[in-house]
Amino acid sequence: MTEVDEAELLSVAVEAADAAAAELRPRFGRRQDRVRSKSTPTDLVSDADVAAEAAIRSVLDRRRPGDSILGEEGGATGNGELRWIVDPLDGTINFLFGIPAFAVSVACEDASGPLAGVVLDPVREERFAATRSGDATLNGAPIAASGGADLATAMVATGFGYAAEVRARQAAVVARVLPRVRDIRRVGAAALDLAWCACGRFDAYYERGVHRWDVSAGSLIASRAGLEVRELVARGGDAWGIVVAAGGVIEELLELVE
């Protein structure tokens, strides 16, 4: 494989995320046209999602034409050795309801995993970023996770699926976790959950039913901020997922959520 420049890939990710944000900001807080459902009646997509992904793909087509892309809205295209994992609007429901908690997530990966990633919060103008061999940063300044070693005082983030039967199983997990931690938060955007773990706003995060585009950039940022990232294997009707926490608590949290 050709040697890659992580800094250059991060530069592309930043430009792509900025292009998507430019589509989202003027639409936020306004009634969205052509909102439609995907997997369930509560799983929605709007013209904002589509326009933001088109903006990202335009940047990638111009700057990285030989790479492949996996986007939430546009699916998989290309067959390059490097692949861009794109969520143009993570937190679509929040966006549509006027809740200012959503993000753009752009990552580039090779066969070994993410090489560079950006999670951009267009409302707060917070850009979380990292490369495989570099620091995790927030608006260019290094960040570090809380590093808490006691699950009982951990602020834990999670998310829920769209299907009723999935939510029922997730509720059972929350019932196990909640008495053992400081509290639970549900923001509604996995990319933000991971970025906020990376800068210490949350101590840990777990969720099943996420997709690669939800977590690729955020998991890299969390890892480079000092957290451990573990996969939850899909089994017994439960979807694939991840757990992110400091080394001192991740095993205990895994036992509760697996």
Secondary structure, 3 states (H helix, E strand, C coil): CCCCCHHHHHHHHHHHHHHHHHHHHHHCCCCCCCCEECCCCCCEECHHHHHHHHHHHHHHHHHCCCCEEEECCCEEECCCCCEEEEEEEECHHHHHCCCCCCEEEEEEEECCEEEEEEEEECCCCEEEEEECCCCCEECCEECCCCCCCCHHHCEEEECCCCCHHHHHHHHHHHHHHHHHCCEEECCCCHHHHHHHHHCCCCCEEEEECCCHHHHHHHHHHHHHCCCEEEEECCECCECCEEEEECCCCHHHHHHHHC
